[in-house]
Each structure stands twice: as structure tokens, then as C-alpha cells.
């Protein structure tokens, strides 16, 4: 295991160093888990408890953040998050991007177009008409069906599947197991003498367009449009286990956090944030910059810039007032029963 001095690390990430420049560390670790020979990250005063307990002897911290503990060496940085990311790379803690080249077990259909310095890993299958831009990287067992386009510097992790005609932009990252372009969920009822007797599948002949600089988490599912395109806008970020239905339009820079489900033909505005387990019904419009709290269920349009929460989701202030009343229901019930008993006694008298 290689060790680096704090002097070296400070120079690497443009930090000012407070403490022992010759202290050598073996790598980065979380505050709660770090050992005496590791460097950790303290980014906010809310983690003061973890700071007090950490065994790390060195920390990366924002330049102006007060550190309420003595005896630690500090790397103070203008962008502490970025600096710690650089350290992760130095100590080889980040997933490796495959080297350029085509593995001998990969299967490429005739006519596939490969840009310069493309990487194609073991067991990949690439169908006819596919185009890979410069420096695109496919980890092992990626499957691209026919006529898939992958932009320059985009990385597809192991097990990604892209169906026919899908377009993925430049500088995207798609994590393992994501499926892009599967059929939308559409079925018409087959009605007989006994009511619904089955379901007739509605074909989905559209596509999916992933714009530049999008990140798609592990095991996401993005359905193709019925006729047009399901679209993920530039710079949008999808966490793991997000499902985007057919013909959904996700705006630039939107965040869809773990287990979000978006019903077909819904529009998500630019910079909107959908927290974990939010469910959005079909044919709705979520405005630019709207924020929806975790586990909310949305059945109506959400205005731009609004904060919504709850089931059924409603404006935050309204939800909080209702919640305050709900918490008083037990007390109100007891008072009502007491009044009823008093009225009954008066009636008997």
C-alpha cells in the first residue's frame, strides 16, 4: 500500500496545510471509520460528533470552516469536495475506466462505427448500425441493440442494455444494470361477456434520447416512447432504481433520487428535485425548480418553484398545517367524548 505525505497531497489539490507536512497517510476514509494513518473529510459542522470520535489524524476541510478539535493536520481547500475526490483517485479508490481497445470476446455486427480510443470490454454485444464516439467506454457484458448511438467520453458500466435506436449523449455515465428503451407499459383491455378477459399489448415504436452529461444510476429503467421520444435532459441525474415511463420529458439538471417512479407522458421541469420514493402519476407537469419531498405521491400538476409533500401531495405549508391538526386528533377525540358524556348527564337530569 502506497503512502503519501500531506505536503504532496496539499500540492495536488491546491490546499493550504495546517499541521505536519511530513505526516504520511495510506488513503482516504470516512470520519467514523478512519484509522490513524488515513485522511478523512469534514465538510460541515453538523458532523461535529463524528469529528470528536474520529481516529484520523488529517482532514480535508473547506477553507473557512472552523474545526472544533485540536491536534489534527488540516488541508484547507476552496472546493473541499473536489479535493477529496482527487485524493480518491490518487489512492486508486475510484472505479477504473477501461483502457482503449476491443476485447477478443466482444461481438460486433458488421458495419459498427467506432471512434478513436474506444474501449469495449469482455462479452459486449454491439448490433448493426451502432455508432460509438471517441473514447466511449463499455465495461464487460454491455448490450447495444441495433442503431444505438453513444457519444464521446460516455461510459457504460457492466450489464447496461440499450434497445434499438436509443441515443446516449456525450460525457454520460450509465451504471450497471440500467435498461434503456424497454417497452412502455401499455395494454388495452380485451372485453368479453364476463368483463375484462385479458389484455392487448400496445406497441411502443418510439425511442429514448439521453442528452449530454447525464448520469443514470444502477438498475434504472427508462421506457421508450410510444411514438416519439422519452427524453432525459442535459445534466440530469438519476439515482439507482429510478423508473421513467414512456414519453416522459425530464428537464435539464433535474434530480430524480432513489426509487422515484414517473408515469407516462409526464414532464419534469428544469432543475426539479424529486426525493426518494416519490411517485408521479401520468400526464402531469412538474414545474421548473419544483421540489417534492420523500415518499410523496403526486396526482396533480406542481407549479414551478413549489415545495410539495405528502399523500396526496400538496404545498408544504398546507401539508404541515394538516399534519399539526392530525396530531391533535386524539386530544380532540377525548374532549369530544367528555362533552358527550356531560351532555348525556344533563339530559338525564
C-alpha positions, 0 to 999 in steps of 0.5 A: 500500500502506497503512502503519501505525505500531506505536503504532496497531497496539499500540492495536488489539490491546491490546499493550504496545510495546517499541521505536519507536512511530513505526516504520511497517510495510506488513503482516504476514509470516512470520519467514523471509520478512519484509522490513524494513518488515513485522511478523512473529510469534514465538510460541515459542522453538523458532523461535529460528533463524528469529528470528536470520535474520529481516529484520523489524524488529517482532514480535508476541510473547506477553507473557512470552516472552523474545526472544533478539535485540536491536534489534527493536520488540516488541508484547507481547500476552496472546493473541499469536495473536489479535493477529496475526490482527487485524493480518491483517485490518487489512492486508486479508490475510484472505479477504473475506466477501461483502457482503449481497445476491443476485447477478443470476446466482444461481438460486433455486427458488421458495419459498427462505427467506432471512434478513436480510443474506444474501449469495449470490454469482455462479452459486449454485444454491439448490433448493426448500425451502432455508432460509438464516439471517441473514447466511449467506454463499455465495461464487460457484458454491455448490450447495444441493440441495433442503431444505438448511438453513444457519444464521446467520453460516455461510459457504460458500466457492466450489464447496461442494455440499450434497445434499438435506436436509443441515443446516449449523449456525450460525457454520460455515465450509465451504471450497471444494470440500467435498461434503456428503451424497454417497452412502455407499459401499455395494454388495452383491455380485451372485453368479453361477456364476463368483463375484462378477459385479458389484455392487448399489448400496445406497441411502443415504436418510439425511442429514448434520447439521453442528452449530454452529461447525464448520469443514470444510476444502477438498475434504472429503467427508462421506457421508450416512447410510444411514438416519439421520444422519452427524453432525459435532459442535459445534466440530469441525474438519476439515482439507482432504481429510478423508473421513467415511463414512456414519453416522459420529458425530464428537464435539464439538471433535474434530480430524480433520487432513489426509487422515484417512479414517473408515469407516462407522458409526464414532464419534469421541469428544469432543475426539479428535485424529486426525493426518494420514493416519490411517485408521479402519476401520468400526464402531469407537469412538474414545474421548473425548480419544483421540489417534492419531498420523500415518499410523496405521491403526486396526482396533480400538476406542481407549479414551478418553484413549489415545495410539495409533500405528502399523500396526496401531495400538496404545498408544504405549508398546507401539508404541515398545517394538516399534519399539526391538526392530525396530531391533535386528533386524539386530544380532540377525540377525548374532549369530544367524548367528555362533552358527550358524556356531560351532555348525556348527564344533563339530559338525564337530569 
